[in-house]
Amino acid sequence: MAQKKINLSEYDPDHVPTINNCKIAIVVSEWNTEVTFALRDGALETLLKQGVKTENIMIKYAPGSYELPVVAEMIYRTHDEIEAIICLGCVIQGETRHFDFICDATANAIMNVSINYSSPVIFGVLTTNDMQQALDRAGGKHGNKGVEAAVACLKMIALERSL
């Protein structure tokens, strides 16, 4: 049975690998920037805290969450040194089915980039019912999904290096 995690920012730093000389990209959606920039900041702070050097972190921006996988693909295609990419975005439910199409397409395309390049692409996209839920998961009462995405990124790099 899965355990419900209340705070996305809680992790034991001793259980997160220290990765030397890794190069990571963070791709951030410019839609809902109050949320996505907070996710970016959480991911960046976590990577730095875990020993990733500032000069080894590339940050790029996409117009919206739907474009995140395209930017991730562009990065892998043009930067062989990048070992993992963190995609951060926020899609908030509206009155139409647009939400469903964007969330599904974004999740599937991010996974496809990861599979096509055999490299980690971390899904850090919030898919919430309203803005308050998004804020609660971008540094609010439920922590910061950006932190969780950064931890997953480091664990995936360590796993890939161990194989």
C-alpha positions as CSV (number, residue, x, y, z in Angstrom):
1,M,0.0,0.0,0.0
2,A,1.4,3.4,-1.0
3,Q,2.1,5.9,1.8
4,K,0.7,9.4,1.2
5,K,3.5,11.9,1.4
6,I,2.4,15.2,3.1
7,N,5.4,17.4,2.5
8,L,7.1,17.1,-0.9
9,S,10.2,18.9,0.5
10,E,11.0,16.3,3.2
11,Y,13.9,14.1,2.4
12,D,16.9,12.6,4.2
13,P,20.0,14.2,2.6
14,D,22.0,11.1,3.7
15,H,19.8,9.0,1.4
16,V,20.4,11.2,-1.7
17,P,23.5,10.5,-3.6
18,T,26.2,13.1,-4.0
19,I,27.0,13.2,-7.7
20,N,30.3,14.7,-8.7
21,N,30.7,16.5,-12.0
22,C,27.1,15.9,-13.2
23,K,25.5,18.4,-15.6
24,I,21.8,18.9,-15.2
25,A,19.2,21.0,-17.1
26,I,16.1,22.4,-15.6
27,V,13.3,23.4,-18.0
28,V,10.7,25.7,-16.5
29,S,7.3,26.6,-17.9
30,E,6.6,30.3,-18.1
31,W,2.8,29.7,-17.6
32,N,1.8,30.1,-14.0
33,T,5.1,31.6,-13.0
34,E,4.1,32.2,-9.4
35,V,4.1,28.5,-9.1
36,T,6.7,27.4,-11.7
37,F,9.4,29.8,-10.5
38,A,8.9,28.6,-7.0
39,L,9.4,25.0,-8.3
40,R,12.5,26.1,-10.1
41,D,13.9,27.7,-7.0
42,G,13.2,24.6,-4.9
43,A,14.9,22.3,-7.4
44,L,17.9,24.6,-7.8
45,E,18.4,25.0,-4.0
46,T,18.3,21.2,-3.6
47,L,20.8,20.5,-6.3
48,L,23.2,23.0,-4.9
49,K,22.7,21.7,-1.4
50,Q,23.5,18.2,-2.6
51,G,26.8,19.4,-4.2
52,V,25.9,20.1,-7.8
53,K,28.0,23.1,-9.0
54,T,26.2,26.2,-10.2
55,E,28.1,26.1,-13.5
56,N,26.8,22.6,-14.1
57,I,23.2,23.6,-14.0
58,M,21.5,24.9,-17.2
59,I,18.1,26.6,-16.8
60,K,15.9,27.1,-19.9
61,Y,12.3,28.3,-20.2
62,A,9.4,27.0,-22.2
63,P,6.3,29.0,-23.0
64,G,4.0,26.4,-21.2
65,S,4.0,22.9,-19.9
66,Y,3.0,21.5,-23.3
67,E,6.4,22.7,-24.7
68,L,8.5,21.2,-21.9
69,P,9.2,18.0,-23.7
70,V,10.3,19.8,-26.9
71,V,12.8,21.9,-25.0
72,A,14.1,18.8,-23.2
73,E,14.5,17.1,-26.6
74,M,16.4,20.2,-27.9
75,I,18.7,20.1,-24.9
76,Y,19.6,16.4,-25.3
77,R,20.0,16.8,-29.0
78,T,22.5,19.7,-28.7
79,H,24.2,19.1,-25.3
80,D,25.8,15.7,-25.0
81,E,27.1,16.5,-21.6
82,I,23.7,16.8,-19.9
83,E,23.0,13.7,-17.8
84,A,19.4,14.5,-16.7
85,I,16.7,17.1,-17.2
86,I,14.1,18.3,-14.8
87,C,10.9,19.5,-16.3
88,L,8.8,21.9,-14.1
89,G,5.4,23.1,-14.9
90,C,1.9,23.7,-13.7
91,V,-1.4,22.9,-15.4
92,I,-4.6,24.0,-13.5
93,Q,-8.0,22.5,-14.2
94,G,-10.3,24.8,-16.1
95,E,-13.9,24.5,-17.3
96,T,-13.0,22.5,-20.4
97,R,-11.2,19.2,-21.2
98,H,-8.2,21.2,-22.3
99,F,-6.6,20.3,-19.0
100,D,-6.9,16.6,-19.7
101,F,-5.3,16.9,-23.1
102,I,-2.4,19.1,-22.0
103,C,-1.6,16.9,-19.0
104,D,-1.8,13.6,-20.9
105,A,0.3,14.9,-23.8
106,T,2.9,16.5,-21.6
107,A,3.4,13.4,-19.4
108,N,3.6,11.1,-22.4
109,A,6.0,13.3,-24.3
110,I,8.3,13.8,-21.3
111,M,8.5,10.0,-20.9
112,N,9.1,9.6,-24.6
113,V,12.1,12.0,-24.5
114,S,13.5,10.0,-21.6
115,I,13.1,6.7,-23.4
116,N,14.4,8.0,-26.8
117,Y,17.5,9.3,-25.2
118,S,17.9,6.6,-22.5
119,S,18.4,9.4,-20.0
120,P,16.4,10.7,-17.1
121,V,13.7,13.4,-17.8
122,I,12.0,14.1,-14.5
123,F,8.3,14.9,-14.5
124,G,7.9,17.9,-12.1
125,V,4.6,19.1,-13.5
126,L,1.8,19.9,-11.1
127,T,-1.6,19.0,-12.3
128,T,-4.0,20.6,-9.8
129,N,-7.7,21.5,-9.5
130,D,-7.0,25.1,-8.6
131,M,-4.3,27.7,-7.9
132,Q,-4.3,27.1,-4.2
133,Q,-3.5,23.4,-4.6
134,A,-0.6,24.4,-6.9
135,L,0.7,27.0,-4.4
136,D,0.5,24.4,-1.6
137,R,2.8,22.2,-3.7
138,A,5.2,25.0,-4.7
139,G,6.5,25.9,-1.3
140,G,3.3,26.0,0.6
141,K,1.8,23.6,3.2
142,H,2.7,20.5,1.1
143,G,6.3,21.5,0.4
144,N,7.8,22.0,-3.0
145,K,7.6,19.5,-5.9
146,G,10.7,21.1,-7.3
147,V,12.7,19.7,-4.4
148,E,11.2,16.2,-4.9
149,A,12.0,16.4,-8.7
150,A,15.7,17.4,-7.9
151,V,16.0,14.4,-5.5
152,A,14.6,12.1,-8.1
153,C,17.0,13.5,-10.7
154,L,20.0,12.8,-8.5
155,K,18.9,9.3,-7.7
156,M,18.3,8.5,-11.4
157,I,21.8,9.8,-12.3
158,A,23.3,7.6,-9.6
159,L,21.4,4.6,-10.8
160,E,22.4,5.2,-14.4
161,R,26.1,5.5,-13.3
162,S,25.9,2.3,-11.3
163,L,24.7,0.2,-14.3
